[in-house]
């Protein structure tokens, strides 16, 4: 038996991934002593906070159909599964070299790329009438993160 996700569930995962990003950037900022680098990482954490709010707002604007669960789940196990999936896929706890801004930015770019791949895959299992096209907003936002981070990495190498 397959399980189709709806847009509401994907936005829930997106919010969790953004919270994980906040944690990543704040932890990385603690390891950097250089003021400009610390400020950049704290600014990135603040951006992730704002993105979580954006995704929550987009989620609130979903239609009832886009929020309709596709399976019987009285225990709320799907939500627990989704949270665990989000925690394990992007910005998850792993050994990260946070000794330099260059390495932190590389890891951040990799995490953002992973998030895009994750959302593209999730988009494929959301039926059209359950908000499939709404996931494009998440993907577009994550793509803007890569552009920003890549620009910072290039500037750092100059």
N, C-alpha and C positions, 0 to 999 in steps of 0.2 A: 504494500500500500504506500503510495507516495504522499508527500505532504506539500501542499502549495502554501507559500507564505503570502501575506498581504502587505500592503505598503506600510501600515501601522507597525507591524512587527519589524520591518526593515528600518524604519525610523527609530524604533526603540533600540535596535542594535547600533545605529549611527550615533545616538546619544551616548551610549556606553563607550563606544570607540572614542568619541570626543573626550569623555571623562578620563579614559586611559591616556589620551594624548596630553591632557593637562598634567596628569601625574608625571608622565615622562619628561615634559619640558621643565617642570618645577624641580624635579630631581636632578636633571642635567644642570640647571641654573645653580644649584647648590654646589656643584663641583667646579664651577668656573669663577675665577677671581677677577678676571678682566672685566671692568664695568660695562663696556659696550656689548660684550658677549652675553653677560648676565642679563642685561636689559633686553636684548634680542630674545633670549629664551623665555624670559618672563612675559614679554609681549606676545610670543607665540602661544604660551599657556593661556593668556587672556583671550587670544583669538579663538583657541579651542573652546574656551568657556562660552564665547559668543556664538560659535557654531553650534554648540549643544543647545543653546537657547533658540537659535534659528531653526534647528531641526525639530525642537519641541513645538515651536510655533507652527511649522509646516505640518507637523503631525496633528495638531489641534484642528487644522483646516481640512483634514481629510474627510471625505464623505463617509457615511455610515457603511456603505458597501466596501470602501477601502479599508475599513476597520474590522470588517466581519471576519471572524475566525473561520477557517476552512475545516476545522476538525472539532470534535467534542473533547473539551479539555477542562473539566470541572476543577481539577487540582492546580491549574495554572502551570503545568509542567513545561509547556511550550515556551513561556516567558523565561523560565529558569534555563532552559536549553539555549535560547537565543542569547541570554546574558553570558553564559559560559562560552558560547561560540564567538561572540564579540571579544571577550577577554582573551581568548586563545589565538585570535587571528591577526590583530593589528595592535601595535604598541603593547604587546604582551611582555611579561617579565622574562627577560633573557639577559645573558651577559652582554652588556653594551659598553664599549669603550667611550667613557665620558671624560677622557683626559684632555681632549682638545675640541675646540669648536668645529673644526673640519670633520672630525669623526662623528660628533653629535649631529651635524647637519646631514652627513651621509646617511646615518641611521634614520633620521627623520624623513628624508626623501624616500628611503626604502619602505618605511612604514606607510607613508602616503601612497606610494605605488601599490603596496599590498592592499591598502584599503580600497583603491579603485578596482583592482582585480576582484576583490571580495564582493564589492557592490555590483560589478558587472555580472558576476556569477549569480548573485542573489536575484538580480533583476530577471534573469532567465527563468527563475522558478516562481515568479509572481505573475499570476494570470492578468491579462489586460484589464479586465473589469474589477480587479482588486488593487489598482493603483500602480501598475508597472511603470508608467511614464513619470510618476512623481519621484522615482528613484534617480532620475537624471539630475535633479537639483542637488542631490548629495554628491554625485559623481563630479559635477561641475565645480562644486565647492572644493572638493579634494584636489582637483586638477589645479585650482588656483593656489593651493598650498604648495604644490610641487614647483610651480613657477616662482613663487616667492622664495622658497628655500633654495632652489637652484641659483637664483640671482644672488642670494647671500653667500652661497658657497663659491661662486665665481668671483665675487668681490673679495672674498677672504683670500683667495689664491693669488690675487694680483699683488 
